[in-house]
Amino acid sequence: MERRTFLNRIGSILAVLGIAEAEWLSLGNRYYQALAQPSPRKLALLIGINQYPQIPVLSGCLTDVDLQRELLIHRFGFQGSDILTLTDEQASREFIETAFLDHLGKQAKPDDVVVFHFSGYGSRVKLETSPDTMQNALVPVNVGEYAQNDKIVNYILEETLLLLLRSLPTDRVTAVLDSSYYAPSTVLGLKIRALQESVAKLAAEELDFLKQLKTQKLSSAPIVLAATSESNQPAREGLFSGFSAGLFTYALTQYLWEFSPATKIQFVLSHVENSLSKLGSKQQPELLSSQKNLDITSLVPDNIIGAEGVVSAIEEDGKTVYLWLAGLPPQVLLYYGVNSRFTLATTEQLVLRSRTGLTAKAQISKIEGANPLQVGQLIQEAVRVLPRNINLTIALDTRLERIERVDATSAFAGFSHVSTVIAGEKPADYIFAKLQEIPSRYGLFSLGGELIPNTTGEVGEAVKSTVQRLAPNLSTLFAAKLWRLTENQGSSRLPLKATLEIISGISPRVVMQRETIRTVKSETSIKKSLSTPHSLLPTAIVPIGSRMQYRVENQSDRSVYLILLGLNNNHTGVAFYSWETPQEPNTADTKPLLKQVVIAPGETLTLPQTNSASEWLISGPACFCEQQVIFSTAPFSETLAALSTVKYSTAEQQPIGSLLNPLDVAQALLQDLHNASALKAEMNSTAADSYILDVNNWASLSFSFQVV
């Protein structure tokens, strides 16, 4: 905790003198006046609570604080001394509100930047003034302080927090709330950050404080980002490789590491929601503001060029460094292999030697005449090394009987690419559990507890039989896991832009746009790109019956090849097929041929080609679609060969069609990207059991949209 002495002093004063927060505000604060720095300044108050007394502990809230702190210091230029953190037992209601008033309220001046973050439980509570309605509230660590009267709780109302934020004298205020207020009676999958609704009363001190705040002058219009948008959506935290974290905080901070924030906050949220869906959660983040087109002016990085991490420490020998890798996509970090490489602005390379959680150790590849390495230098991905022996990991729900878990473990072991763990003990991709119905049956669920369509067994069916019928589903889900590992919109050095459009009227309507933005572009061109209109909805909506196309721009000086793979409704594989008309179309035995999709330097291509014979129509039913558009400087020879092994009828020759052998295609895709890398000979010892992917030779862009 920063400035521990100061907070201890605050606690002593409040405890001994019994001074309420509103009174404390009026006393003035010479301590901070003496330390005041010239404006503009960047201030942050970060709160995370894992260890709650007498209620189930959380796991990722302290990591959230670390994620935010490292981001603010190394990406946005905050001084460590201006970031106050309250964690676990320090995060009482009194300390949170007092720290807000003094660290933020007393110090902030017009044009200063202020960031507030809370990770912990939320809940709902009734007030005496409005007994018929439930109010959202954040749960501080001293929730049980009034145990002698279990009808009183020590919560901080969301209304109180919003008033505090609005009372600050600057408009450059951003708050992040990784919490939620709805707790279902049964929870499957990832931990949720919500307690059951309380019929208790709120502590009198909190009500008095709220009353005082309502008399204050409110001038600020803060940006408040909430982890969920629907009242019944729980905010979840994930178990990753060696650490836990709030899904929303991790996805948000990862995006802000790799990218320069878009002009409109909705564009940021669309990227974050895309990441959340890959992490197994359907939660939709929300902007809590009456102004829905807010510019995110309070979060402008010092360096507009993004990064995958930062040098966090240097050993005395000057050859070994420690890295903070919060900028890598979460699904990629788990498999980020030894010998992966990063570059610095000095063109030096760092070679990854080991990794624990978000921290890695790397060796410096020295260059003659280069400046000494410094803590705080941003690092960018150069070479991604992925192991070839990746599995699909299925978590077995702890509510299964022991014999059911034994049978499931045995049955899943029959698949060469599937492994099992006990839910909550290790990272996983999906959950095998019973449906909440009577009589019950088994099924496969996302980590967020959503049933995967067409994965349920029959009533009374044995575990082994249900697992065996999952074979095609497991193959498709594993394939999707593999092609997601190629995602590198932030780090690719191939300048490309892909736009998903609905063909309508005179000009197409943009649904979503993805673009690689890295050092190959100037700062001016990046700013221009970010000003381009984008979809303002967190989730892109596509009506059934729409005619769709991708518009792809190759802004590089090399020809690039393209492949498109995806999932419909999280279970059916699809691919883009570029059919070539046979030379002898009247011959009955002529096999349809697939051709490479190649885009010349500086050219723009629409997929499929705009003509009635090859149009892409969105059919029902309503579903959630995810597609990966992948580019390479070398042909997708192995991938096309894998696609061609399936016999297609003339009726199946659609531009976007079913992917019948998804796992073969996904493995061939990774091999093609590996083959395109120029480093295979140099890293020959690594190539045998790994895929080596060079950011100069590939780009992989992710698109997710809702069909309604």
C-alpha positions in Angstrom: 0.0 0.0 0.0 1.3 3.5 -0.9 1.8 6.0 1.8 1.0 3.6 4.6 2.0 6.1 7.3 -0.5 8.6 5.9 -3.4 6.1 6.0 -2.5 4.8 9.4 -2.6 8.4 10.6 -6.0 8.9 9.0 -7.3 5.8 10.7 -6.0 6.9 14.1 -7.5 10.4 13.7 -10.9 9.0 12.7 -10.9 6.3 15.4 -9.8 8.5 18.3 -11.6 11.7 17.4 -14.7 10.1 15.8 -14.6 12.6 12.9 -17.0 11.7 10.1 -15.9 11.9 6.6 -17.9 15.0 5.7 -16.4 16.8 8.7 -12.9 15.6 7.6 -13.5 17.1 4.2 -14.1 20.5 5.7 -11.0 20.5 7.9 -8.6 21.0 5.0 -5.4 19.0 4.5 -2.1 20.7 4.9 -0.2 17.5 4.4 -1.4 17.2 0.8 -1.1 20.9 0.2 2.6 20.6 1.0 3.1 17.8 -1.4 1.0 19.3 -4.2 2.5 19.2 -7.6 1.9 21.5 -10.5 -1.1 20.7 -12.8 -1.8 18.7 -14.8 -1.3 15.6 -12.7 -2.3 12.0 -12.9 -3.9 10.5 -9.7 -5.3 7.0 -9.1 -7.0 5.1 -6.3 -7.0 1.4 -6.8 -9.0 -1.0 -4.6 -9.0 -4.8 -4.6 -10.4 -7.2 -2.0 -9.8 -10.9 -2.0 -10.0 -11.8 1.7 -13.4 -11.1 3.0 -14.2 -12.3 6.5 -16.9 -14.9 6.9 -17.9 -15.0 3.2 -16.2 -16.9 0.3 -12.9 -15.4 -0.7 -12.2 -14.1 -4.2 -9.0 -14.8 -6.1 -8.3 -12.2 -8.7 -8.9 -8.7 -7.1 -5.3 -8.1 -6.1 -4.1 -9.1 -9.5 -6.5 -6.5 -10.9 -4.8 -3.8 -8.8 -1.4 -4.9 -10.2 -2.8 -5.0 -13.7 -4.1 -1.4 -13.4 -1.0 -0.1 -11.6 1.5 -1.4 -14.1 -0.6 -0.1 -17.0 -1.0 3.4 -15.5 2.7 3.7 -14.7 4.3 2.2 -17.8 1.7 3.0 -20.5 0.0 6.2 -19.3 2.8 8.0 -17.4 1.4 7.9 -13.9 4.0 8.4 -11.1 4.0 5.5 -8.6 3.7 8.0 -5.7 0.5 9.3 -7.2 -1.2 5.9 -7.2 -2.8 4.9 -3.8 -3.8 1.2 -3.4 -6.1 -0.2 -0.8 -6.1 -4.0 -0.6 -7.9 -6.6 1.6 -8.0 -5.4 5.3 -7.0 -1.9 4.2 -10.2 -1.5 2.1 -12.8 -0.7 4.8 -15.7 1.6 3.9 -14.1 4.4 6.1 -10.7 4.1 4.5 -12.1 3.9 0.9 -14.2 7.0 1.3 -11.5 8.9 3.2 -8.8 8.0 0.7 -11.1 9.2 -2.1 -11.7 12.5 -0.4 -8.0 13.2 0.4 -6.0 11.5 -2.3 -8.4 12.5 -5.1 -10.7 15.2 -3.9 -8.1 17.3 -2.2 -5.4 16.9 -4.8 -7.2 16.9 -8.1 -7.3 20.2 -10.0 -9.0 21.2 -13.3 -7.5 19.2 -16.2 -5.9 16.6 -13.9 -6.4 13.0 -14.8 -8.1 10.8 -12.2 -8.5 7.0 -12.3 -10.6 5.0 -9.7 -10.7 1.2 -9.7 -12.7 -1.2 -7.6 -12.4 -5.0 -7.7 -14.5 -7.0 -5.2 -18.0 -8.1 -4.3 -21.1 -6.1 -5.2 -24.6 -6.6 -3.9 -28.0 -5.0 -3.6 -29.6 -3.5 -0.5 -32.8 -1.8 0.5 -32.9 1.6 2.0 -35.4 2.8 4.6 -36.1 5.8 2.4 -37.2 3.6 -0.5 -38.1 0.1 0.9 -39.6 -1.1 -2.3 -36.5 -0.8 -4.4 -33.1 -2.4 -4.2 -30.0 -0.3 -4.7 -26.6 -1.4 -6.1 -23.7 -1.3 -3.7 -20.0 -2.1 -3.5 -19.0 -4.4 -0.6 -15.9 -3.2 1.4 -13.9 -5.6 3.5 -15.6 -4.7 6.8 -19.0 -6.0 5.6 -19.3 -7.9 8.9 -18.4 -5.1 11.2 -22.0 -4.9 12.4 -22.4 -8.6 13.1 -24.1 -7.9 16.5 -27.0 -6.6 14.4 -27.2 -8.7 11.2 -29.8 -6.3 9.7 -27.3 -3.6 9.1 -24.6 -3.7 6.4 -21.5 -1.5 5.8 -21.8 -1.2 2.0 -20.9 1.8 -0.2 -23.8 2.6 -2.5 -23.1 2.9 -6.2 -25.0 6.3 -5.9 -22.4 7.4 -3.3 -19.5 6.5 -5.5 -21.0 8.3 -8.6 -21.6 11.4 -6.5 -18.0 11.3 -5.3 -16.7 11.0 -8.9 -18.9 13.9 -10.0 -17.7 16.1 -7.1 -14.1 16.1 -8.5 -13.0 19.4 -10.0 -11.8 17.8 -13.3 -13.7 16.3 -16.2 -10.9 13.8 -17.0 -12.2 11.1 -14.6 -12.3 7.4 -15.4 -13.7 4.8 -13.1 -13.5 1.0 -13.6 -15.9 -1.2 -11.5 -15.0 -4.9 -11.8 -17.9 -6.1 -9.7 -21.6 -7.0 -10.1 -24.8 -7.0 -8.1 -26.7 -10.1 -9.0 -25.8 -13.5 -7.5 -27.7 -16.5 -8.9 -28.6 -19.3 -6.4 -26.3 -21.8 -8.2 -23.1 -20.9 -9.9 -21.4 -23.0 -12.6 -18.0 -22.2 -13.8 -15.9 -19.2 -13.0 -16.2 -17.3 -9.7 -18.6 -14.4 -9.6 -18.2 -11.1 -7.8 -21.7 -10.7 -6.3 -23.4 -11.5 -3.1 -27.0 -12.4 -2.6 -29.4 -9.4 -2.3 -29.7 -8.1 1.3 -32.8 -7.0 3.1 -30.6 -5.4 5.6 -30.4 -1.7 6.4 -27.4 0.5 5.4 -25.1 1.8 8.1 -26.2 5.2 9.4 -22.8 6.7 8.8 -23.0 5.8 5.1 -26.5 7.4 4.8 -25.2 10.6 6.5 -22.3 10.7 4.1 -24.6 10.3 1.1 -26.8 13.1 2.4 -23.7 15.3 2.7 -22.6 14.5 -0.8 -26.0 15.5 -2.2 -25.3 19.0 -1.0 -22.0 19.3 -2.8 -21.4 21.1 -6.1 -21.2 18.4 -8.8 -19.2 19.5 -11.9 -17.5 16.4 -13.3 -18.9 14.1 -16.0 -16.9 10.9 -15.3 -16.5 7.9 -17.6 -17.6 4.9 -15.6 -16.9 1.5 -17.1 -18.8 -1.4 -15.5 -18.1 -5.1 -15.9 -21.7 -5.9 -16.8 -24.5 -4.1 -18.5 -27.5 -6.3 -17.5 -28.8 -6.4 -14.0 -28.7 -10.2 -14.0 -25.2 -10.5 -15.4 -22.5 -11.6 -13.0 -19.0 -10.2 -13.3 -16.6 -13.2 -13.3 -12.9 -13.8 -12.6 -10.8 -16.3 -14.5 -8.1 -18.8 -13.5 -5.1 -18.3 -15.8 -1.6 -19.7 -15.9 -0.3 -19.1 -12.3 -2.8 -16.3 -11.4 -6.4 -15.3 -11.2 -7.9 -12.0 -12.5 -11.1 -10.3 -13.2 -12.1 -11.0 -16.8 -13.1 -7.4 -17.4 -10.0 -5.9 -15.9 -7.7 -8.3 -17.7 -9.4 -7.8 -21.1 -9.5 -4.0 -20.7 -5.9 -3.5 -19.5 -4.7 -6.0 -22.2 -6.4 -3.9 -24.9 -5.0 -0.7 -23.5 -1.4 -2.1 -23.6 -1.6 -3.2 -27.2 -3.6 -0.4 -28.7 -4.0 3.3 -28.7 -7.5 3.9 -27.2 -10.1 4.7 -29.9 -11.8 8.0 -29.9 -15.1 6.6 -28.7 -15.3 4.5 -25.6 -17.8 2.2 -27.3 -15.1 1.0 -29.7 -12.9 0.1 -26.8 -15.8 -1.9 -25.2 -16.4 -3.8 -28.4 -12.9 -5.1 -28.3 -13.2 -5.9 -24.7 -16.4 -7.8 -25.1 -14.8 -9.8 -28.0 -12.0 -10.8 -25.6 -14.6 -11.7 -22.8 -16.4 -14.1 -25.2 -13.1 -15.9 -25.9 -12.6 -16.3 -22.2 -15.9 -18.0 -21.8 -18.1 -15.2 -20.4 -21.1 -13.6 -22.0 -20.9 -10.5 -19.8 -21.2 -7.3 -21.6 -19.4 -4.2 -20.2 -21.3 -1.0 -19.9 -20.7 2.7 -20.0 -22.5 4.2 -17.0 -23.3 7.6 -18.4 -26.2 9.6 -19.9 -23.7 10.7 -22.6 -23.3 7.7 -24.8 -20.7 9.0 -27.2 -18.0 10.1 -24.8 -14.5 10.6 -26.0 -11.9 8.7 -23.9 -9.7 11.8 -23.5 -8.7 10.9 -19.9 -6.8 7.8 -21.1 -4.3 8.9 -23.7 -1.0 7.0 -23.5 2.3 8.7 -23.3 3.5 6.6 -26.3 0.8 6.1 -29.0 2.5 2.9 -30.2 1.3 -0.1 -28.3 3.3 -2.9 -26.6 2.9 -6.4 -25.2 4.7 -5.6 -22.0 7.5 -3.7 -20.2 10.9 -4.3 -18.7 10.1 -4.5 -14.9 13.6 -5.3 -13.5 17.2 -5.9 -14.6 19.6 -8.3 -12.9 23.0 -7.1 -11.8 24.8 -8.9 -14.7 22.9 -6.7 -17.1 22.1 -9.7 -19.3 18.9 -11.0 -17.7 15.7 -9.0 -17.4 12.3 -9.5 -16.0 9.2 -8.7 -18.1 5.6 -7.8 -17.3 3.5 -9.4 -20.1 0.0 -8.1 -19.5 -0.3 -6.9 -23.2 -0.4 -10.4 -24.7 -3.9 -11.8 -25.5 -5.0 -13.9 -22.4 -5.6 -17.0 -24.5 -2.1 -16.7 -26.0 -0.2 -16.1 -22.7 -1.0 -19.6 -21.3 1.0 -21.2 -24.2 3.6 -18.6 -24.7 6.7 -20.7 -25.2 10.4 -20.5 -24.3 12.5 -18.8 -27.1 9.7 -16.4 -28.0 11.2 -13.0 -28.7 10.5 -9.3 -28.1 12.1 -6.2 -29.5 12.9 -2.8 -28.0 13.1 0.6 -29.6 16.9 0.1 -29.7 16.3 -3.0 -31.9 17.8 -5.3 -29.3 16.0 -8.6 -28.9 14.9 -10.3 -25.7 14.7 -14.1 -25.7 12.1 -15.6 -23.3 13.7 -18.2 -21.0 10.9 -18.8 -18.4 7.5 -17.4 -17.3 5.5 -17.5 -14.1 2.1 -15.9 -14.3 2.4 -12.5 -15.9 6.1 -12.2 -15.1 8.8 -13.6 -17.4 12.6 -13.9 -17.4 14.4 -13.1 -20.6 18.0 -13.0 -21.9 19.3 -9.9 -23.7 20.6 -10.4 -27.2 23.2 -7.6 -27.2 23.9 -5.3 -30.1 27.2 -3.4 -30.4 26.9 0.2 -29.5 23.3 -0.1 -28.1 22.3 1.9 -25.0 22.0 0.0 -21.7 18.6 -1.4 -21.0 16.3 0.5 -18.6 13.4 -0.5 -16.4 10.2 0.9 -17.9 11.2 0.3 -21.5 8.2 -1.0 -23.6 8.7 -4.3 -25.4 6.9 -5.5 -28.5 6.3 -9.1 -29.7 8.7 -10.2 -32.5 8.4 -14.0 -32.5 5.7 -16.2 -31.0 6.6 -19.7 -30.1 3.7 -22.1 -29.4 4.0 -25.8 -28.4 2.7 -28.4 -30.7 1.4 -30.6 -27.9 -1.6 -28.3 -26.9 -4.7 -30.0 -25.5 -8.3 -29.0 -25.1 -8.8 -28.9 -21.3 -12.1 -29.9 -19.8 -12.9 -29.1 -16.2 -15.0 -31.5 -14.3 -17.6 -29.8 -12.1 -17.0 -30.4 -8.4 -20.7 -31.2 -7.9 -20.3 -34.4 -9.9 -20.1 -37.5 -7.7 -16.6 -39.1 -7.3 -17.5 -42.1 -9.5 -18.9 -39.7 -12.2 -15.6 -37.8 -12.3 -13.7 -41.0 -12.5 -15.8 -42.2 -15.4 -15.5 -38.8 -17.1 -11.8 -38.7 -16.7 -11.5 -42.2 -18.3 -13.9 -41.3 -21.2 -12.1 -38.0 -22.1 -8.8 -39.8 -22.0 -9.9 -41.7 -25.1 -9.4 -38.5 -27.1 -5.8 -37.8 -27.9 -6.2 -34.0 -27.8 -8.2 -33.7 -24.6 -7.2 -33.5 -20.9 -9.2 -33.1 -17.8 -8.8 -31.1 -14.5 -11.0 -30.5 -11.5 -12.9 -27.2 -11.9 -11.3 -24.3 -10.1 -7.9 -26.0 -9.6 -6.2 -25.3 -13.0 -7.0 -23.3 -16.2 -9.6 -25.0 -18.5 -11.5 -24.3 -21.7 -14.9 -25.8 -20.9 -16.8 -27.5 -18.1 -18.4 -30.9 -18.0 -21.3 -30.9 -15.6 -25.0 -31.8 -15.0 -27.8 -29.7 -16.2 -29.8 -28.0 -13.5 -33.0 -29.9 -14.2 -34.8 -33.0 -12.9 -34.3 -35.7 -14.1 -30.8 -34.4 -14.9 -28.3 -35.2 -17.7 -24.8 -34.3 -18.6 -23.6 -31.6 -20.9 -20.7 -29.3 -21.9 -20.7 -25.7 -20.7 -18.6 -22.6 -21.3 -16.5 -21.3 -18.4 -19.3 -18.7 -17.9 -21.9 -21.5 -17.3 -23.5 -21.3 -20.8 -24.6 -24.6 -22.2 -22.8 -25.4 -25.5 -25.6 -26.3 -28.0 -25.9 -29.9 -29.1 -23.7 -31.2 -26.3 -26.3 -32.7 -23.9 -26.7 -36.4 -23.3 -30.0 -38.3 -22.9 -31.8 -38.5 -19.6 -30.3 -41.5 -17.7 -27.4 -41.8 -20.1 -24.0 -42.9 -18.6 -21.2 -40.5 -18.4 -19.1 -42.5 -20.8 -21.8 -42.4 -23.5 -22.4 -38.7 -23.2 -18.6 -38.0 -23.5 -18.3 -40.2 -26.6 -21.1 -38.4 -28.4 -19.2 -35.1 -27.8 -16.4 -36.2 -30.2 -17.3 -33.8 -33.1 -18.0 -31.0 -30.7 -14.6 -31.4 -29.0 -12.8 -31.5 -32.4 -14.4 -28.2 -33.4 -13.9 -26.5 -30.1 -10.2 -27.6 -30.0 -9.7 -26.3 -33.6 -11.2 -22.9 -32.5 -8.8 -22.8 -29.6 -5.8 -23.4 -32.0 -6.8 -20.7 -34.4 -7.5 -18.2 -31.6 -3.8 -18.6 -30.6 -2.8 -16.9 -33.9 -4.5 -13.6 -32.9 -2.0 -10.7 -33.2 -3.8 -7.6 -34.3 -1.8 -5.6 -31.8 1.7 -7.0 -32.6 1.6 -7.8 -36.4 3.9 -5.8 -38.6 1.8 -6.4 -41.7 -0.2 -3.3 -42.3 -3.7 -4.6 -43.1 -7.3 -3.5 -42.6 -10.4 -5.7 -42.7 -13.9 -4.4 -42.5 -17.1 -6.5 -42.0 -20.0 -4.9 -44.0 -23.6 -5.4 -44.6 -24.4 -4.8 -48.4 -27.3 -2.4 -48.3 -28.4 0.3 -50.7 -25.9 2.5 -52.4 -23.0 2.0 -50.0 -22.2 -0.9 -47.6 -22.8 -0.4 -43.8 -19.8 -1.0 -41.6 -20.5 -3.5 -38.8 -17.0 -3.9 -37.5 -13.4 -2.9 -38.4 -10.1 -4.4 -37.4 -6.7 -3.0 -38.3 -3.1 -3.8 -37.5 -1.4 -0.7 -35.9 2.3 -1.0 -35.1 5.5 0.8 -35.8 5.2 0.5 -39.6 2.8 3.5 -39.4 3.4 7.0 -38.5 1.7 8.6 -35.5 -0.4 10.8 -37.8 -1.8 7.8 -39.7 -2.7 6.0 -36.5 -4.6 9.0 -35.2 -6.4 9.3 -38.5 -7.3 5.6 -38.4 -8.7 6.0 -34.9 -11.0 8.8 -36.0 -12.6 6.5 -38.6 -16.3 5.8 -37.7 -16.9 2.4 -36.2 -19.8 0.5 -34.8 -21.0 2.2 -31.6 -22.6 -0.9 -30.2 -20.5 -3.1 -27.8 -21.8 -6.1 -29.7 -22.1 -5.9 -33.5 -25.7 -6.8 -34.5 -26.4 -8.4 -37.9 -30.1 -9.1 -38.8 -31.0 -12.5 -40.3 -31.2 -12.2 -44.1 -28.4 -9.7 -44.4 -26.0 -9.9 -47.3 -22.4 -9.7 -45.9 -18.9 -9.2 -47.1 -15.4 -8.5 -45.9 -13.5 -5.6 -47.4 -9.8 -6.3 -47.0 -7.0 -3.7 -47.7 -3.4 -4.8 -48.2 -1.4 -1.7 -47.2 1.9 -3.5 -47.3 4.5 -3.8 -50.1 4.1 -7.6 -50.3 1.4 -9.8 -51.6 -0.5 -11.5 -48.7 -2.7 -14.7 -48.7 -5.9 -15.0 -46.7 -7.9 -17.7 -44.9 -11.1 -17.3 -42.9 -12.2 -19.8 -40.2 -14.9 -19.4 -37.6 -17.6 -20.7 -35.3 -21.4 -20.3 -35.6 -23.2 -20.4 -32.3 -20.0 -21.6 -30.5 -20.2 -25.1 -32.0 -20.4 -25.3 -35.8 -17.2 -24.7 -37.7 -17.3 -22.5 -40.9 -14.7 -21.5 -43.4 -14.4 -19.2 -46.5 -14.0 -21.3 -49.7 -12.6 -19.7 -52.8 -13.9 -22.1 -55.4 -12.3 -22.3 -58.8 -14.4 -23.2 -61.8 -13.3 -26.6 -63.3 -11.9 -26.5 -66.8 -14.4 -29.2 -67.9 -17.6 -28.3 -66.0 -19.7 -30.8 -68.0 -17.7 -33.8 -66.7 -19.6 -35.4 -63.8 -16.5 -36.6 -62.0 -14.8 -33.2 -62.0 -13.8 -32.3 -58.4 -14.4 -28.7 -57.3 -11.1 -27.0 -56.8 -10.0 -24.5 -54.1 -7.6 -21.6 -55.0 -5.5 -19.4 -52.9 -6.9 -16.0 -52.0 -4.1 -13.5 -52.7 -4.1 -9.7 -52.3 -1.5 -7.7 -54.2 0.3 -4.8 -52.5 -1.9 -1.8 -52.2 -5.0 -3.6 -53.4 -8.5 -3.9 -51.8 -10.5 -7.1 -52.1 -14.0 -7.9 -51.2 -14.9 -11.4 -49.9 -16.9 -12.9 -51.4 -16.7 -11.2 -54.8 -19.7 -9.0 -55.3 -21.9 -11.1 -57.6 -25.1 -13.0 -57.1 -23.5 -16.4 -57.7 -21.2 -16.1 -54.7 -23.1 -13.9 -52.2 -22.9 -14.5 -48.4 -26.4 -14.5 -46.9 -26.9 -14.7 -43.1 -29.5 -17.3 -42.3 -31.2 -18.1 -39.1 -31.5 -19.1 -36.3 -30.2 -16.3 -34.1 -26.7 -17.1 -33.0 -23.4 -15.7 -31.9 -20.7 -15.9 -34.6 -17.0 -15.6 -34.2 -14.6 -15.5 -37.2 -10.8 -15.3 -37.5 -9.4 -13.6 -40.7 -5.8 -14.7 -41.0 -3.1 -13.4 -43.4 0.3 -14.7 -44.4 3.1 -13.7 -46.7 3.3 -17.3 -47.9 0.5 -19.4 -49.5 -1.7 -21.5 -47.2 -0.7 -24.7 -49.0 -1.2 -27.1 -46.1 -4.5 -25.5 -45.2 -6.0 -25.7 -48.7 -4.8 -29.3 -48.9 -6.7 -30.1 -45.7 -9.8 -28.3 -46.9 -9.7 -30.2 -50.2 -9.6 -33.7 -48.5 -13.4 -33.4 -48.0 -15.7 -34.2 -50.9 -17.9 -31.3 -51.6 -21.1 -31.4 -53.7 -22.0 -28.6 -56.2 -24.7 -27.5 -53.7 -22.1 -27.1 -51.0 -20.0 -24.7 -53.0 -20.9 -21.6 -51.0 -18.4 -18.9 -50.1 -19.0 -19.3 -46.4 -19.7 -23.0 -45.7 -19.4 -25.7 -43.1 -16.0 -26.7 -42.0 -16.2 -30.5 -41.9 -12.6 -31.3 -40.7 -11.9 -28.4 -38.4 -9.0 -29.9 -36.4 -7.1 -31.0 -39.5 -7.5 -27.5 -41.0 -6.5 -25.7 -37.8 -3.3 -27.8 -37.4 -2.5 -27.2 -41.1 -3.0 -23.5 -40.6 -0.5 -23.3 -37.8 2.0 -25.3 -39.9 1.5 -22.8 -42.8 2.2 -19.9 -40.5 5.2 -21.7 -39.2 6.5 -22.4 -42.7 6.1 -18.7 -43.5 8.5 -17.7 -40.7 12.1 -16.8 -41.9 13.5 -17.9 -38.5 13.0 -21.7 -38.8 16.7 -22.4 -39.7 18.0 -20.0 -37.0 15.8 -21.6 -34.4 16.0 -25.2 -35.6 16.3 -26.8 -32.1 13.0 -25.1 -31.2 11.1 -25.9 -34.5 10.8 -29.7 -33.8 8.3 -29.4 -31.0 7.0 -25.9 -31.5 5.4 -23.6 -34.0 7.5 -20.5 -34.7 5.5 -17.4 -35.9 7.2 -14.2 -37.0 5.1 -11.0 -36.6 6.6 -9.8 -39.9 4.9 -12.6 -41.8 1.4 -13.0 -40.4 -1.6 -11.2 -39.1 -4.8 -12.6 -37.5 -7.9 -10.4 -36.8 -10.9 -11.5 -34.8 -14.5 -10.6 -35.5 -17.5 -11.4 -33.3 -21.1 -10.5 -34.1 -24.6 -11.3 -33.0 -27.1 -12.6 -35.5 -30.7 -11.6 -34.6 
